[in-house]
């Protein structure tokens, strides 16, 4: 790591990330290597004195080839500080600015923000994609539930006499409900299995929108299966209850 002796009068040094080291010196020890950096003026040579882990602190899709130099060896007017606070961080901004002014009247604090705001800004594109896909997925799920409800309801209307005869011959109403749910859920289950196979193929195209999760995450697929199963059962249950409420005497009178 950097030492207290790394000042503006000492030899220039730098620390590189593991990704940068593997890119510049693959299979070699980066310690002692030199980099020509144009951090100020025409640029000068910096000696690598350490390697640190690769960090994602500016984006989340892919890390950059980062390197670090001592602040006292760089000619810059802007400096950033991160302060850990208790409670609302912005409420401490005025106190921090006052402390900086007390230290040096010529210094001022600007561009004060919170780490949550920085993370939200970085995650913005991914959150937007998630919102769009979630919206379309919700609409598709709603249309599928309405279509299934209409299909089972139409089937009940077409089979009113059959259902009435079943009840008249001794079929329990719960058996009628179970039958109608099964007949509504059976084609839906077949379509759901076909959809899973298609999802396993198409979901690879969505990998660029994902972060720290596999396109074929088993928990996600299991959750979707559970959600679709609940929707299928509910969409079939309401018209099935209507079928079980059919009066067999009224049906027999119409025959």
C-alpha positions in Angstrom: 0.0 0.0 0.0 1.0 3.6 -0.1 3.2 4.9 2.7 3.6 8.3 4.4 6.9 8.8 2.6 5.1 8.8 -0.8 5.1 12.6 -1.2 5.6 15.0 -4.1 9.4 14.8 -3.6 9.7 11.1 -3.6 9.7 8.7 -6.6 6.3 8.4 -8.2 4.4 5.2 -7.4 1.1 3.6 -8.4 -1.1 0.7 -7.3 -3.0 -1.2 -10.0 -6.1 -3.4 -9.9 -5.8 -7.1 -10.5 -7.7 -6.7 -13.8 -5.2 -4.0 -15.0 -2.2 -6.1 -14.0 -3.5 -9.1 -15.9 -4.2 -6.9 -19.0 -0.8 -5.1 -19.0 1.5 -7.9 -17.7 -0.3 -11.3 -18.2 1.5 -14.1 -16.3 4.1 -11.6 -14.9 4.6 -10.1 -11.5 3.5 -6.4 -11.8 5.5 -5.2 -8.8 8.3 -3.0 -10.0 6.8 -2.5 -13.5 6.6 1.1 -14.7 3.7 3.1 -16.1 3.9 6.4 -18.1 0.9 8.4 -16.8 -0.2 11.8 -18.0 -1.8 12.8 -14.7 -0.3 16.3 -14.9 1.8 18.1 -17.5 3.5 15.9 -20.1 3.4 12.8 -17.9 5.9 10.9 -15.8 6.9 7.4 -15.0 5.3 5.7 -12.0 6.5 2.5 -10.4 3.9 -0.2 -9.5 4.3 -0.9 -5.8 1.1 -2.9 -5.2 -1.9 -4.8 -6.6 -5.4 -4.5 -5.2 -8.7 -6.3 -6.0 -10.8 -5.3 -9.0 -13.6 -2.9 -7.9 -16.8 -1.8 -9.6 -17.3 1.7 -8.2 -18.3 3.5 -11.4 -20.5 1.0 -13.2 -21.9 -2.5 -12.5 -21.8 -4.3 -15.8 -18.0 -4.6 -16.2 -15.1 -3.3 -14.2 -12.6 -0.8 -15.6 -8.8 -1.0 -15.8 -8.2 1.1 -12.7 -5.0 2.3 -11.1 -4.4 4.5 -8.0 -1.7 7.1 -7.2 -1.0 9.0 -3.9 -2.9 12.2 -3.7 0.3 14.2 -2.8 1.8 13.1 -6.2 -1.0 14.4 -8.3 -1.7 18.1 -9.2 -5.4 18.4 -8.8 -7.8 20.9 -7.4 -10.8 18.5 -6.8 -10.9 16.1 -4.0 -13.7 13.8 -2.9 -14.4 12.6 0.6 -16.9 10.0 1.8 -18.3 10.5 5.3 -20.2 7.9 7.2 -23.1 9.4 9.1 -26.0 8.3 11.4 -29.4 9.3 10.1 -30.0 11.4 7.0 -26.6 12.1 5.4 -27.7 15.4 3.8 -28.5 16.8 7.2 -24.8 16.7 8.1 -23.7 18.5 4.9 -23.8 21.9 6.6 -21.8 20.7 9.6 -19.1 19.1 7.3 -18.9 22.3 5.2 -18.4 24.4 8.4 -15.6 22.1 9.5 -13.9 22.4 6.1 -14.2 26.2 6.3 -12.7 26.2 9.8 -9.8 24.2 8.6 -9.1 26.5 5.6 -11.2 29.5 4.6 -10.2 29.0 1.0 -11.8 25.6 0.8 -15.5 25.0 0.0 -17.7 21.8 -0.2 -19.7 21.3 -3.3 -21.6 18.6 -5.2 -22.8 17.0 -1.9 -24.8 13.8 -2.5 -25.5 10.5 -0.9 -24.2 7.1 -1.7 -27.7 5.9 -2.2 -28.2 8.5 -4.9 -25.0 7.5 -6.6 -26.0 3.8 -6.6 -29.5 4.6 -7.9 -28.0 6.7 -10.8 -25.6 3.8 -11.7 -28.4 1.3 -11.5 -30.8 3.5 -13.6 -30.6 1.6 -16.9 -31.0 -1.8 -15.2 -34.0 -0.5 -13.2 -35.6 0.9 -16.3 -35.2 -2.4 -18.1 -36.6 -4.3 -15.1 -39.6 -1.9 -15.1 -40.3 -2.4 -18.8 -39.9 -6.2 -18.8 -42.0 -6.4 -15.6 -44.7 -4.2 -17.1 -45.0 -6.3 -20.2 -44.8 -9.5 -18.2 -47.6 -8.3 -15.9 -49.8 -7.4 -18.9 -49.1 -10.8 -20.5 -49.9 -12.6 -17.3 -53.2 -10.6 -16.9 -54.2 -11.4 -20.5 -53.5 -15.1 -20.0 -55.6 -15.1 -16.8 -58.5 -13.4 -18.5 -58.3 -15.7 -21.5 -58.2 -18.8 -19.3 -61.2 -17.6 -17.3 -63.1 -16.9 -20.5 -62.2 -20.3 -21.8 -63.3 -22.2 -18.7 -66.5 -20.1 -18.5 -67.3 -20.9 -22.1 -66.7 -24.6 -21.5 -69.0 -24.5 -18.5 -71.7 -22.8 -20.5 -71.4 -25.4 -23.3 -71.5 -28.3 -20.8 -74.3 -27.1 -18.6 -76.5 -30.1 -19.3 -73.7 -32.6 -18.8 -72.8 -31.0 -15.5 -76.4 -31.0 -14.4 -76.7 -34.7 -15.2 -73.5 -35.5 -13.3 -74.9 -33.8 -10.2 -78.3 -35.4 -10.6 -76.6 -38.8 -10.8 -74.8 -38.3 -7.6 -71.6 -36.4 -8.4 -70.4 -34.3 -5.5 -70.1 -30.6 -6.2 -66.5 -30.6 -5.2 -65.8 -33.3 -7.8 -67.4 -31.0 -10.4 -65.2 -28.1 -9.3 -62.1 -30.4 -9.4 -63.0 -31.6 -12.9 -63.5 -28.2 -14.3 -60.2 -26.9 -12.8 -58.3 -29.9 -14.2 -59.8 -29.4 -17.6 -58.9 -25.8 -17.6 -55.4 -26.3 -16.1 -54.4 -29.2 -18.3 -53.9 -27.2 -21.5 -52.4 -24.4 -19.5 -49.9 -26.7 -17.9 -48.8 -28.0 -21.3 -48.4 -24.4 -22.5 -46.4 -23.6 -19.3 -44.0 -26.4 -19.9 -43.5 -25.3 -23.6 -43.0 -21.8 -22.3 -40.3 -23.0 -19.9 -38.4 -24.7 -22.7 -38.7 -21.5 -24.8 -37.5 -19.4 -21.9 -34.4 -21.5 -21.3 -33.5 -20.8 -24.9 -34.5 -17.2 -25.2 -33.3 -16.1 -21.8 -29.7 -16.3 -22.9 -30.4 -13.2 -24.9 -31.2 -11.3 -21.7 -27.9 -12.0 -20.0 -26.6 -8.6 -20.9 -29.4 -7.1 -18.7 -28.6 -9.2 -15.7 -26.1 -8.6 -12.8 -24.9 -11.3 -10.4 -27.6 -13.7 -11.4 -27.6 -16.5 -14.0 -30.2 -16.4 -16.9 -31.3 -19.8 -15.8 -31.5 -19.1 -12.1 -33.5 -22.0 -10.6 -35.1 -19.9 -7.9 -36.5 -17.5 -10.5 -37.9 -20.2 -12.6 -39.5 -22.0 -9.6 -41.1 -18.7 -8.5 -42.5 -18.1 -12.0 -43.9 -21.6 -12.1 -45.5 -21.2 -8.7 -47.0 -17.8 -9.7 -48.4 -19.2 -13.0 -49.8 -22.2 -11.2 -51.7 -20.0 -8.7 -53.0 -17.8 -11.6 -54.2 -20.9 -13.5 -56.0 -22.4 -10.5 -57.7 -19.1 -9.6 -58.7 -18.4 -13.2 -60.3 -21.8 -13.4 -61.8 -21.9 -9.9 -64.3 -19.1 -10.4 -66.1 -20.5 -13.4 -65.8 -24.0 -11.8 -67.7 -22.8 -8.8 -70.4 -21.5 -11.1 -70.6 -25.0 -12.7 -71.0 -26.6 -9.3 -73.8 -24.3 -8.4 -75.9 -25.5 -11.4 -79.4 -26.7 -10.3 -79.8 -30.2 -11.8 -83.6 -30.0 -11.7 -83.6 -26.9 -13.9 -81.3 -28.7 -16.3 -83.5 -31.8 -16.4 -86.6 -29.7 -17.1 -84.9 -28.2 -20.2 -83.9 -31.5 -21.6 
